[in-house]
Amino acid sequence: MSSPRIVLLVALSLSGANVLAAPEVSPLTPEERSLLAAVARVDPNFRASDRARRHHAPHPESGQPVTVLSELVFQRQDGLFFGEFMSYNVSFAPYSNVVSYSFDAGSAFRGETTAMVNGDDVLVTERVCGTSGCSVSVMLNGQPVLER
């Protein structure tokens, strides 16, 4: 399964957009903090940071750089994120109100989640795999809608 950031960057390249080479790292905006806080409110396992790496492409009309993808920046400690994950990734495209995040804790324990924020509502889809198999769940505002 491709990561969302690779798919987005490939789609931009195929559509003729020139993705600018050097992403910038800077603090989250108030709007980004609000988006991530909405996700954290309904998913107690969600982790955020206060900085994002922003990838840019030229605006099709003005040519000015615009952010097309933001990835949160996390620090490893002793080789792990948050003391338990070999990898932990959070990304979102500006103005989409969709946050994608994934983790890999090793030993076949990994997962991918997408959270869609619409006003006060947050729809979360999650796929988690462990040694005994995988499960899929859908939650609306923290309440289970589907679990398999």
Secondary structure, 3 states (H helix, E strand, C coil): CCCHHHHHHHHHHHCCCCCCCCCEEEECCHHHHHHHHHHHHHCCCCCCCCEEEEEEEECCCCCCEEEEEEEECCCCECCEECCCECEEEEEECCCCCEEEEEEECCCCCEEEEEEEEECCEEEEEEEEEECCEEEEEEEECCEEEEEC
